[in-house]
Amino acid sequence: MKVAVIVKAEIKNSNIYTTHRSKISYHTDNLFLSEADKNSIEYALGLIRENGGEIDVYTFEKGIVAERILHEALSMGANRAIKFSGVDIYDPLQANIISNQFLNYVRKQGNYDLILTGENEETDNILARIAYGLGYNYYDYVIKIDNSFNYATALEKGKLNGQIKLPAAVTILKGINTPHLPSFINLRDALSSEINEVKLNEVITDRSKLVADQNKKQQIVFDLNEDPGAVKKLFIALKKDGILK
């Protein structure tokens, strides 16, 4: 069985940003593998133990954060780690571009039986796009799942139970299992494991801009007391400016 897990970072300390006078510092050492992604990896490990196969972990995070969370995933038991560089997973304008780039890469490498990711409001639509592009069944907000693919999904007005049909893409909420703690040896080996990088052309998105009109227009005052034709002149001026037709 071939499983992919798309992982993200999660803040483990409220001091991710600190301020001192006029300076704001960003501390990447407070970012770690998200709890929901750990649940996804733990579930994938159970499937592999029962059915055989391999687990690939992917991330669109940047720099040292990407390497840290991928090393965490490898220490849990993932087989390969791949990071995509040149994109911003938290930019909603790039969601379609990111999913298409992932699709192209997966098609070249060979499709997966199952693609998992931990629930995240900012990035969930990416997996939905990936599922649509690959023609996979898509299941989101999964709160319970077993190795026979029986699942339960959390809905606003109750739960939906069923059985996942492969190939599938699944978004998992944290708490479906208890992720194991990697041993010291696994952590040590993971830190020396290779992380494959897929370099993409940096995505530049068009952003809307509000530009103030710097040209000063002539100010006209219409005074009925001094000019009987002021009303007619006002209508002419409004039509010229496109306000009246």
Accessible surface in RSA format (square Angstrom, percent):
REM  Atomic radii and reference values for relative SASA: ProtOr
REM  Chains: A
REM  Algorithm: Lee & Richards
REM  Probe-radius: 1.40
REM  Slices: 20
REM RES _ NUM      All-atoms   Total-Side   Main-Chain    Non-polar    All polar
REM                ABS   REL    ABS   REL    ABS   REL    ABS   REL    ABS   REL
RES MET A   1    52.67  27.3  14.43   9.5  38.24  91.1  20.00  17.0  32.67  43.3
RES LYS A   2    59.87  29.2  59.32  36.4   0.56   1.3  40.90  36.8  18.97  20.2
RES VAL A   3     0.08   0.1   0.00   0.0   0.08   0.2   0.00   0.0   0.08   0.2
RES ALA A   4     0.00   0.0   0.00   0.0   0.00   0.0   0.00   0.0   0.00   0.0
RES VAL A   5     0.00   0.0   0.00   0.0   0.00   0.0   0.00   0.0   0.00   0.0
RES ILE A   6     7.63   4.3   7.63   5.7   0.00   0.0   7.63   5.5   0.00   0.0
RES VAL A   7     0.10   0.1   0.00   0.0   0.10   0.2   0.00   0.0   0.10   0.3
RES LYS A   8     3.75   1.8   3.75   2.3   0.00   0.0   3.46   3.1   0.29   0.3
RES ALA A   9    12.53  11.5   3.28   5.1   9.25  21.0   3.30   4.6   9.24  24.5
RES GLU A  10    53.75  30.9  48.92  37.0   4.83  11.5  26.27  50.8  27.48  22.4
RES ILE A  11    93.41  53.2  73.62  54.8  19.79  47.7  73.62  53.0  19.79  53.7
RES LYS A  12    79.69  38.9  43.56  26.7  36.13  86.0  46.29  41.7  33.39  35.6
RES ASN A  13    63.82  44.0  56.13  54.2   7.69  18.5  11.73  28.2  52.09  50.3
RES SER A  14   106.68  90.2  73.49  98.1  33.19  76.5  54.15 115.3  52.53  73.6
RES ASN A  15    81.50  56.2  81.31  78.6   0.19   0.4   7.90  19.0  73.60  71.1
RES ILE A  16    11.85   6.7  11.85   8.8   0.00   0.0  11.85   8.5   0.00   0.0
RES TYR A  17   132.11  61.7 116.87  66.5  15.24  39.7  78.44  58.9  53.67  66.2
RES THR A  18    50.67  36.0  45.95  46.6   4.72  11.3  41.78  56.1   8.89  13.4
RES THR A  19   100.75  71.7  71.27  72.3  29.48  70.2  40.36  54.2  60.39  91.3
RES HIS A  20   126.49  69.1 121.04  84.1   5.45  13.9  87.94  90.6  38.55  44.9
RES ARG A  21   223.89  94.0 173.04  88.2  50.85 121.1  72.70  99.4 151.19  91.6
RES SER A  22   117.69  99.4  80.25 107.1  37.44  86.3  56.08 119.4  61.61  86.3
RES LYS A  23   138.44  67.5 134.12  82.3   4.32  10.3  80.70  72.6  57.74  61.5
RES ILE A  24   120.74  68.7  93.38  69.6  27.36  65.9  93.38  67.2  27.36  74.2
RES SER A  25    32.74  27.7  28.27  37.7   4.48  10.3  15.56  33.1  17.18  24.1
RES TYR A  26   116.59  54.4  90.31  51.4  26.29  68.4  67.73  50.9  48.86  60.2
RES HIS A  27    62.09  33.9  58.88  40.9   3.20   8.2  40.71  42.0  21.38  24.9
RES THR A  28    37.63  26.8  35.41  35.9   2.22   5.3  20.22  27.2  17.41  26.3
RES ASP A  29    86.93  60.9  79.32  79.0   7.61  18.0  32.33  76.1  54.59  54.4
RES ASN A  30    24.52  16.9  24.25  23.4   0.27   0.6   0.27   0.6  24.25  23.4
RES LEU A  31    16.39   9.1  16.39  11.7   0.00   0.0  16.39  11.5   0.00   0.0
RES PHE A  32    69.63  34.8  69.63  43.1   0.00   0.0  69.63  42.2   0.00   0.0
RES LEU A  33     0.04   0.0   0.04   0.0   0.00   0.0   0.04   0.0   0.00   0.0
RES SER A  34     8.14   6.9   8.14  10.9   0.00   0.0   7.40  15.8   0.74   1.0
RES GLU A  35    61.00  35.0  60.79  46.0   0.21   0.5  24.43  47.2  36.57  29.9
RES ALA A  36     6.48   6.0   6.48  10.0   0.00   0.0   6.48   9.1   0.00   0.0
RES ASP A  37     0.00   0.0   0.00   0.0   0.00   0.0   0.00   0.0   0.00   0.0
RES LYS A  38    46.51  22.7  46.51  28.5   0.00   0.0  12.26  11.0  34.24  36.5
RES ASN A  39     4.43   3.1   4.43   4.3   0.00   0.0   0.00   0.0   4.43   4.3
RES SER A  40     0.00   0.0   0.00   0.0   0.00   0.0   0.00   0.0   0.00   0.0
RES ILE A  41     0.00   0.0   0.00   0.0   0.00   0.0   0.00   0.0   0.00   0.0
RES GLU A  42    24.84  14.3  22.07  16.7   2.77   6.6   7.79  15.1  17.05  13.9
RES TYR A  43    12.10   5.7   7.91   4.5   4.19  10.9  12.04   9.0   0.07   0.1
RES ALA A  44     0.00   0.0   0.00   0.0   0.00   0.0   0.00   0.0   0.00   0.0
RES LEU A  45    17.43   9.7  17.04  12.2   0.39   1.0  17.04  12.0   0.39   1.0
RES GLY A  46    11.24  13.9   0.00   N/A  11.24  13.9  10.05  27.6   1.19   2.7
RES LEU A  47     0.00   0.0   0.00   0.0   0.00   0.0   0.00   0.0   0.00   0.0
RES ILE A  48    30.07  17.1  26.73  19.9   3.34   8.0  26.73  19.2   3.34   9.1
RES ARG A  49   173.36  72.8 134.92  68.8  38.44  91.5  80.32 109.8  93.04  56.4
RES GLU A  50   111.34  63.9  76.51  57.9  34.82  82.9  36.97  71.5  74.37  60.7
RES ASN A  51    78.24  54.0  44.28  42.8  33.96  81.8  19.34  46.6  58.90  56.9
RES GLY A  52    34.17  42.1   0.00   N/A  34.17  42.1  31.59  86.7   2.59   5.8
RES GLY A  53    38.06  46.9   0.00   N/A  38.06  46.9  14.65  40.2  23.41  52.4
RES GLU A  54    76.61  44.0  75.76  57.3   0.85   2.0  22.13  42.8  54.48  44.5
RES ILE A  55     1.32   0.7   1.32   1.0   0.00   0.0   1.32   0.9   0.00   0.0
RES ASP A  56     6.68   4.7   6.59   6.6   0.09   0.2   0.80   1.9   5.88   5.9
RES VAL A  57     0.00   0.0   0.00   0.0   0.00   0.0   0.00   0.0   0.00   0.0
RES TYR A  58     1.90   0.9   1.90   1.1   0.00   0.0   0.00   0.0   1.90   2.3
RES THR A  59     0.00   0.0   0.00   0.0   0.00   0.0   0.00   0.0   0.00   0.0
RES PHE A  60     1.56   0.8   0.40   0.2   1.15   3.0   0.40   0.2   1.15   3.3
RES GLU A  61    16.91   9.7  13.19  10.0   3.72   8.9   1.17   2.3  15.74  12.9
RES LYS A  62   129.20  63.0 120.19  73.7   9.02  21.5  81.04  72.9  48.17  51.3
RES GLY A  63    47.31  58.3   0.00   N/A  47.31  58.3  37.56 103.1   9.75  21.8
RES ILE A  64   103.10  58.7  94.08  70.1   9.02  21.7  96.21  69.3   6.90  18.7
RES VAL A  65    10.67   7.0  10.67   9.7   0.00   0.0  10.67   9.3   0.00   0.0
RES ALA A  66     0.02   0.0   0.02   0.0   0.00   0.0   0.02   0.0   0.00   0.0
RES GLU A  67    68.87  39.5  68.87  52.1   0.00   0.0   7.97  15.4  60.90  49.7
RES ARG A  68    51.57  21.7  45.37  23.1   6.20  14.8  22.73  31.1  28.84  17.5
RES ILE A  69     0.00   0.0   0.00   0.0   0.00   0.0   0.00   0.0   0.00   0.0
RES LEU A  70     0.00   0.0   0.00   0.0   0.00   0.0   0.00   0.0   0.00   0.0
RES HIS A  71    30.41  16.6  29.53  20.5   0.88   2.3  22.38  23.1   8.04   9.4
RES GLU A  72    35.59  20.4  33.73  25.5   1.86   4.4  23.14  44.8  12.45  10.2
RES ALA A  73     0.00   0.0   0.00   0.0   0.00   0.0   0.00   0.0   0.00   0.0
RES LEU A  74    21.23  11.8   8.94   6.4  12.29  30.9   8.94   6.3  12.29  33.1
RES SER A  75     3.38   2.9   0.96   1.3   2.42   5.6   0.64   1.4   2.74   3.8
RES MET A  76    10.63   5.5   4.63   3.1   6.01  14.3   3.59   3.1   7.04   9.3
RES GLY A  77    35.69  44.0   0.00   N/A  35.69  44.0  24.23  66.5  11.46  25.7
RES ALA A  78     9.36   8.6   0.00   0.0   9.36  21.3   0.00   0.0   9.36  24.8
RES ASN A  79    76.73  52.9  49.55  47.9  27.18  65.4   8.65  20.8  68.08  65.8
RES ARG A  80    88.45  37.1  85.47  43.6   2.99   7.1  46.70  63.8  41.75  25.3
RES ALA A  81     0.54   0.5   0.00   0.0   0.54   1.2   0.00   0.0   0.54   1.4
RES ILE A  82     5.07   2.9   5.07   3.8   0.00   0.0   5.07   3.6   0.00   0.0
RES LYS A  83    25.54  12.5  25.54  15.7   0.00   0.0   8.80   7.9  16.73  17.8
RES PHE A  84     1.11   0.6   0.00   0.0   1.11   2.9   0.00   0.0   1.11   3.2
RES SER A  85    32.97  27.9  28.75  38.4   4.23   9.7  29.02  61.8   3.96   5.5
RES GLY A  86    27.13  33.5   0.00   N/A  27.13  33.5  18.90  51.9   8.23  18.4
RES VAL A  87     4.16   2.7   0.11   0.1   4.05   9.8   3.25   2.8   0.91   2.5
RES ASP A  88    45.58  31.9  44.96  44.7   0.63   1.5   6.25  14.7  39.33  39.2
RES ILE A  89     7.53   4.3   3.93   2.9   3.60   8.7   3.93   2.8   3.60   9.8
RES TYR A  90    83.56  39.0  62.57  35.6  20.99  54.6  58.23  43.8  25.34  31.2
RES ASP A  91    12.08   8.5   8.05   8.0   4.03   9.5   7.93  18.7   4.15   4.1
RES PRO A  92   106.37  77.5  88.44  80.6  17.93  65.2  93.82  77.5  12.55  78.0
RES LEU A  93    98.59  54.9  78.87  56.4  19.73  49.6  82.55  58.0  16.05  43.2
RES GLN A  94    11.42   6.4  11.42   8.3   0.00   0.0   0.00   0.0  11.42   8.7
RES ALA A  95     2.68   2.5   2.44   3.8   0.24   0.5   2.62   3.7   0.06   0.2
RES ASN A  96    76.26  52.6  75.12  72.6   1.13   2.7  17.57  42.3  58.68  56.7
RES ILE A  97    63.18  36.0  62.13  46.3   1.05   2.5  63.18  45.5   0.00   0.0
RES ILE A  98     0.13   0.1   0.11   0.1   0.01   0.0   0.13   0.1   0.00   0.0
RES SER A  99     1.08   0.9   1.08   1.4   0.00   0.0   0.00   0.0   1.08   1.5
RES ASN A 100    65.50  45.2  64.95  62.8   0.55   1.3  18.58  44.7  46.91  45.3
RES GLN A 101    38.32  21.4  33.36  24.4   4.96  11.8  17.20  36.6  21.12  16.0
RES PHE A 102     0.00   0.0   0.00   0.0   0.00   0.0   0.00   0.0   0.00   0.0
RES LEU A 103     8.99   5.0   8.99   6.4   0.00   0.0   8.99   6.3   0.00   0.0
RES ASN A 104    78.46  54.1  75.60  73.1   2.87   6.9  18.80  45.3  59.66  57.7
RES TYR A 105    44.57  20.8  41.21  23.4   3.36   8.7  26.52  19.9  18.05  22.2
RES VAL A 106     0.00   0.0   0.00   0.0   0.00   0.0   0.00   0.0   0.00   0.0
RES ARG A 107   124.43  52.2  99.68  50.8  24.75  58.9  48.39  66.1  76.04  46.1
RES LYS A 108   172.58  84.2 133.77  82.1  38.81  92.4  86.51  77.9  86.07  91.7
RES GLN A 109    97.60  54.6  72.33  52.9  25.27  60.2  11.39  24.2  86.21  65.4
RES GLY A 110    29.63  36.5   0.00   N/A  29.63  36.5  29.07  79.8   0.56   1.3
RES ASN A 111    82.94  57.2  59.83  57.8  23.11  55.7  17.37  41.8  65.57  63.4
RES TYR A 112     5.31   2.5   1.25   0.7   4.06  10.6   1.23   0.9   4.08   5.0
RES ASP A 113    56.30  39.4  54.22  54.0   2.08   4.9   4.99  11.7  51.32  51.2
RES LEU A 114     0.06   0.0   0.06   0.0   0.00   0.0   0.06   0.0   0.00   0.0
RES ILE A 115     0.01   0.0   0.01   0.0   0.00   0.0   0.01   0.0   0.00   0.0
RES LEU A 116     0.00   0.0   0.00   0.0   0.00   0.0   0.00   0.0   0.00   0.0
RES THR A 117     8.34   5.9   8.34   8.5   0.00   0.0   6.45   8.7   1.89   2.9
RES GLY A 118     0.32   0.4   0.00   N/A   0.32   0.4   0.09   0.2   0.23   0.5
RES GLU A 119    45.11  25.9  33.64  25.5  11.46  27.3   1.57   3.0  43.54  35.5
RES ASN A 120    36.55  25.2  32.28  31.2   4.27  10.3   4.61  11.1  31.94  30.9
RES GLU A 121   153.20  88.0 122.85  92.9  30.35  72.3  39.90  77.2 113.30  92.5
RES GLU A 122   118.64  68.1  95.40  72.2  23.24  55.3  40.99  79.3  77.64  63.4
RES THR A 123     9.19   6.5   5.01   5.1   4.18  10.0   2.41   3.2   6.78  10.2
RES ASP A 124    19.10  13.4  18.22  18.1   0.88   2.1  17.58  41.4   1.52   1.5
RES ASN A 125    62.96  43.4  56.05  54.2   6.90  16.6  37.29  89.7  25.67  24.8
RES ILE A 126     7.12   4.0   7.12   5.3   0.00   0.0   7.12   5.1   0.00   0.0
RES LEU A 127     3.01   1.7   2.30   1.6   0.71   1.8   2.32   1.6   0.69   1.9
RES ALA A 128    34.71  31.9  29.04  44.8   5.66  12.9  29.49  41.5   5.22  13.8
RES ARG A 129    94.41  39.6  86.85  44.3   7.56  18.0  25.98  35.5  68.43  41.5
RES ILE A 130     0.00   0.0   0.00   0.0   0.00   0.0   0.00   0.0   0.00   0.0
RES ALA A 131     1.12   1.0   1.08   1.7   0.03   0.1   1.12   1.6   0.00   0.0
RES TYR A 132   193.93  90.5 176.00 100.1  17.93  46.7 134.66 101.2  59.27  73.1
RES GLY A 133    29.68  36.6   0.00   N/A  29.68  36.6  13.91  38.2  15.76  35.3
RES LEU A 134    26.46  14.7   1.55   1.1  24.92  62.6   5.90   4.1  20.56  55.3
RES GLY A 135    64.27  79.3   0.00   N/A  64.27  79.3  34.09  93.6  30.18  67.6
RES TYR A 136    20.04   9.4   5.55   3.2  14.49  37.7   5.64   4.2  14.40  17.8
RES ASN A 137    62.34  43.0  56.86  54.9   5.48  13.2   9.71  23.4  52.63  50.9
RES TYR A 138    75.36  35.2  47.31  26.9  28.04  73.0  43.50  32.7  31.86  39.3
RES TYR A 139    33.42  15.6  28.72  16.3   4.70  12.2  24.80  18.6   8.62  10.6
RES ASP A 140    49.47  34.6  48.27  48.0   1.19   2.8   1.59   3.7  47.88  47.7
RES TYR A 141    89.09  41.6  89.09  50.7   0.00   0.0  56.41  42.4  32.68  40.3
RES VAL A 142     0.00   0.0   0.00   0.0   0.00   0.0   0.00   0.0   0.00   0.0
RES ILE A 143    50.15  28.5  35.84  26.7  14.31  34.5  36.46  26.3  13.69  37.2
RES LYS A 144   146.81  71.6 145.88  89.5   0.93   2.2  88.99  80.1  57.81  61.6
RES ILE A 145    19.16  10.9   0.00   0.0  19.16  46.2   0.32   0.2  18.84  51.1
RES ASP A 146    63.46  44.5  57.96  57.7   5.50  13.0  39.71  93.4  23.75  23.7
RES ASN A 147    51.17  35.3  42.19  40.8   8.98  21.6  10.50  25.3  40.67  39.3
RES SER A 148    65.11  55.0  55.17  73.6   9.94  22.9  22.92  48.8  42.19  59.1
RES PHE A 149    30.61  15.3  30.61  19.0   0.00   0.0  30.61  18.6   0.00   0.0
RES ASN A 150    67.83  46.8  65.23  63.0   2.60   6.3  22.97  55.3  44.86  43.4
RES TYR A 151    24.41  11.4  17.18   9.8   7.22  18.8   4.21   3.2  20.20  24.9
RES ALA A 152     4.93   4.5   4.93   7.6   0.00   0.0   4.93   6.9   0.00   0.0
RES THR A 153     7.81   5.6   7.81   7.9   0.00   0.0   5.81   7.8   2.00   3.0
RES ALA A 154    36.02  33.1  28.26  43.6   7.76  17.6  29.35  41.3   6.67  17.7
RES LEU A 155    98.42  54.8  77.57  55.5  20.85  52.4  83.53  58.7  14.89  40.1
RES GLU A 156   183.03 105.1 138.07 104.5  44.95 107.0  63.77 123.3 119.26  97.4
RES LYS A 157   204.35  99.7 164.12 100.7  40.24  95.8 116.96 105.3  87.40  93.1
RES GLY A 158    39.49  48.7   0.00   N/A  39.49  48.7  34.16  93.7   5.33  11.9
RES LYS A 159   146.66  71.5 114.13  70.0  32.53  77.4  61.55  55.4  85.10  90.7
RES LEU A 160    92.56  51.6  91.87  65.7   0.70   1.7  92.56  65.0   0.00   0.0
RES ASN A 161   110.30  76.1  87.25  84.3  23.05  55.5  30.74  74.0  79.56  76.9
RES GLY A 162    32.25  39.8   0.00   N/A  32.25  39.8  27.93  76.6   4.32   9.7
RES GLN A 163   105.99  59.3  90.99  66.5  15.00  35.7  23.23  49.4  82.76  62.8
RES ILE A 164     7.01   4.0   0.01   0.0   7.01  16.9   0.01   0.0   7.01  19.0
RES LYS A 165   148.34  72.4 143.74  88.2   4.61  11.0  90.95  81.9  57.40  61.1
RES LEU A 166    70.42  39.2  40.97  29.3  29.45  74.0  41.14  28.9  29.28  78.8
RES PRO A 167    59.03  43.0  58.66  53.5   0.37   1.4  58.89  48.6   0.14   0.9
RES ALA A 168     0.00   0.0   0.00   0.0   0.00   0.0   0.00   0.0   0.00   0.0
RES ALA A 169     0.02   0.0   0.02   0.0   0.00   0.0   0.02   0.0   0.00   0.0
RES VAL A 170     0.00   0.0   0.00   0.0   0.00   0.0   0.00   0.0   0.00   0.0
RES THR A 171     0.24   0.2   0.24   0.2   0.00   0.0   0.24   0.3   0.00   0.0
RES ILE A 172     0.00   0.0   0.00   0.0   0.00   0.0   0.00   0.0   0.00   0.0
RES LEU A 173    39.75  22.1  39.70  28.4   0.06   0.1  39.75  27.9   0.00   0.0
RES LYS A 174   134.44  65.6 114.53  70.3  19.91  47.4  70.44  63.4  63.99  68.2
RES GLY A 175    65.85  81.2   0.00   N/A  65.85  81.2  33.88  93.0  31.97  71.6
RES ILE A 176    34.23  19.5   2.66   2.0  31.57  76.1   5.65   4.1  28.59  77.6
RES ASN A 177    46.74  32.2  26.15  25.3  20.59  49.6  34.92  84.0  11.82  11.4
RES THR A 178   121.98  86.8 103.32 104.7  18.66  44.5  69.63  93.5  52.35  79.1
RES PRO A 179    30.69  22.4  19.69  18.0  11.00  40.0  19.69  16.3  11.00  68.3
RES HIS A 180    73.51  40.2  60.79  42.3  12.72  32.5  60.82  62.7  12.69  14.8
RES LEU A 181   164.19  91.4 142.52 102.0  21.67  54.5 142.52 100.1  21.67  58.3
RES PRO A 182    32.87  24.0  20.30  18.5  12.57  45.7  20.56  17.0  12.31  76.5
RES SER A 183    55.23  46.7  43.30  57.8  11.93  27.5  49.09 104.5   6.14   8.6
RES PHE A 184   158.97  79.5 149.23  92.4   9.74  25.3 150.37  91.2   8.61  24.6
RES ILE A 185    99.60  56.7  99.56  74.2   0.05   0.1  99.56  71.7   0.05   0.1
RES ASN A 186    66.75  46.0  63.27  61.1   3.48   8.4   5.97  14.4  60.78  58.7
RES LEU A 187    77.10  42.9  76.67  54.8   0.43   1.1  76.71  53.9   0.39   1.0
RES ARG A 188   132.07  55.5 124.95  63.7   7.12  17.0  56.71  77.5  75.37  45.7
RES ASP A 189    67.06  47.0  64.54  64.2   2.52   6.0  27.18  64.0  39.88  39.8
RES ALA A 190     4.42   4.1   1.63   2.5   2.79   6.3   4.04   5.7   0.38   1.0
RES LEU A 191   125.13  69.7 105.05  75.2  20.08  50.5 105.25  73.9  19.88  53.5
RES SER A 192    98.37  83.1  60.82  81.2  37.55  86.5  52.35 111.5  46.02  64.5
RES SER A 193    45.42  38.4  29.50  39.4  15.93  36.7  18.42  39.2  27.00  37.8
RES GLU A 194   139.21  79.9 115.46  87.4  23.75  56.5  49.84  96.4  89.36  73.0
RES ILE A 195    33.41  19.0  10.89   8.1  22.52  54.3  10.89   7.8  22.52  61.1
RES ASN A 196    55.35  38.2  51.56  49.8   3.79   9.1  17.75  42.7  37.60  36.3
RES GLU A 197    77.61  44.6  47.03  35.6  30.58  72.8  11.94  23.1  65.67  53.6
RES VAL A 198    28.86  19.0  25.84  23.4   3.02   7.3  28.86  25.1   0.00   0.0
RES LYS A 199   163.97  80.0 136.15  83.5  27.82  66.2  78.34  70.5  85.63  91.2
RES LEU A 200    41.78  23.3  25.52  18.3  16.27  40.9  30.23  21.2  11.55  31.1
RES ASN A 201   138.01  95.2 125.32 121.1  12.69  30.6  35.12  84.5 102.89  99.5
RES GLU A 202   137.93  79.2 116.46  88.1  21.47  51.1  30.84  59.7 107.09  87.4
RES VAL A 203    19.86  13.1   7.59   6.9  12.27  29.6  11.01   9.6   8.85  24.0
RES ILE A 204   154.11  87.7 123.71  92.2  30.40  73.3 126.75  91.3  27.36  74.3
RES THR A 205    23.87  17.0   8.50   8.6  15.36  36.6  11.28  15.2  12.58  19.0
RES ASP A 206   142.06  99.5 118.92 118.4  23.14  54.7  41.22  97.0 100.84 100.6
RES ARG A 207   152.68  64.1 131.06  66.8  21.61  51.5  56.14  76.7  96.53  58.5
RES SER A 208   118.94 100.5  81.84 109.2  37.10  85.5  57.16 121.7  61.78  86.6
RES LYS A 209   171.25  83.5 139.12  85.4  32.13  76.5  86.12  77.5  85.13  90.7
RES LEU A 210   186.15 103.7 153.29 109.7  32.86  82.6 154.76 108.7  31.40  84.5
RES VAL A 211   128.18  84.3  94.12  85.2  34.06  82.1  97.65  84.8  30.53  82.8
RES ALA A 212    71.26  65.5  51.47  79.4  19.79  45.0  61.49  86.6   9.76  25.9
RES ASP A 213   100.59  70.5  65.61  65.3  34.98  82.7  43.99 103.5  56.59  56.4
RES GLN A 214   149.56  83.6 123.29  90.1  26.27  62.5  60.84 129.5  88.72  67.3
RES ASN A 215   118.06  81.4 105.45 101.9  12.61  30.4  25.23  60.7  92.83  89.7
RES LYS A 216   204.69  99.9 167.87 103.0  36.82  87.7 115.65 104.1  89.03  94.8
RES LYS A 217   169.29  82.6 139.54  85.6  29.75  70.8  92.75  83.5  76.53  81.5
RES GLN A 218   158.78  88.8 125.55  91.8  33.23  79.1  47.88 101.9 110.90  84.1
RES GLN A 219   161.26  90.2 131.56  96.1  29.70  70.7  44.40  94.5 116.86  88.6
RES ILE A 220   101.38  57.7  75.52  56.3  25.86  62.3  78.29  56.4  23.09  62.7
RES VAL A 221   123.47  81.2  95.01  86.0  28.46  68.6  97.91  85.1  25.56  69.3
RES PHE A 222    67.01  33.5  37.18  23.0  29.83  77.6  39.32  23.8  27.68  79.2
RES ASP A 223    55.95  39.2  49.79  49.6   6.16  14.6  18.71  44.0  37.23  37.1
RES LEU A 224   111.70  62.2  93.98  67.2  17.71  44.5  94.08  66.1  17.62  47.4
RES ASN A 225   146.50 101.0 108.58 104.9  37.92  91.3  27.75  66.8 118.74 114.8
RES GLU A 226   147.85  84.9 114.58  86.7  33.27  79.2  41.75  80.8 106.10  86.6
RES ASP A 227    41.66  29.2  40.72  40.5   0.94   2.2  19.94  46.9  21.72  21.7
RES PRO A 228   127.53  92.9  99.66  90.9  27.87 101.3 106.45  87.9  21.08 131.0
RES GLY A 229    30.49  37.6   0.00   N/A  30.49  37.6  27.59  75.7   2.90   6.5
RES ALA A 230     2.01   1.9   1.70   2.6   0.32   0.7   1.76   2.5   0.25   0.7
RES VAL A 231    73.27  48.2  71.75  65.0   1.52   3.7  73.27  63.7   0.00   0.0
RES LYS A 232   149.91  73.1 143.62  88.1   6.28  15.0  90.68  81.6  59.23  63.1
RES LYS A 233   108.77  53.1 105.06  64.5   3.72   8.9  66.64  60.0  42.13  44.9
RES LEU A 234    68.21  38.0  68.21  48.8   0.00   0.0  68.21  47.9   0.00   0.0
RES PHE A 235   102.00  51.0 102.00  63.2   0.00   0.0 102.00  61.8   0.00   0.0
RES ILE A 236   103.22  58.7 100.06  74.5   3.16   7.6 101.22  72.9   2.00   5.4
RES ALA A 237    25.65  23.6  20.87  32.2   4.78  10.9  25.02  35.2   0.63   1.7
RES LEU A 238    47.83  26.6  47.82  34.2   0.01   0.0  47.83  33.6   0.00   0.0
RES LYS A 239   119.76  58.4 104.33  64.0  15.43  36.7  46.63  42.0  73.13  77.9
RES LYS A 240   180.21  87.9 144.28  88.5  35.93  85.6  97.68  87.9  82.53  87.9
RES ASP A 241   102.33  71.7  68.95  68.6  33.38  78.9  17.30  40.7  85.03  84.8
RES GLY A 242    51.89  64.0   0.00   N/A  51.89  64.0  30.11  82.6  21.78  48.8
RES ILE A 243   118.21  67.3  90.04  67.1  28.17  67.9  95.92  69.1  22.29  60.5
RES LEU A 244    63.48  35.4  58.91  42.1   4.57  11.5  60.26  42.3   3.21   8.7
RES LYS A 245   228.35 111.4 163.45 100.3  64.90 154.5 133.45 120.1  94.90 101.1
END  Absolute sums over single chains surface
CHAIN  1 A    15302.1      12193.7       3108.3       8290.1       7011.9
END  Absolute sums over all chains
TOTAL         15302.1      12193.7       3108.3       8290.1       7011.9
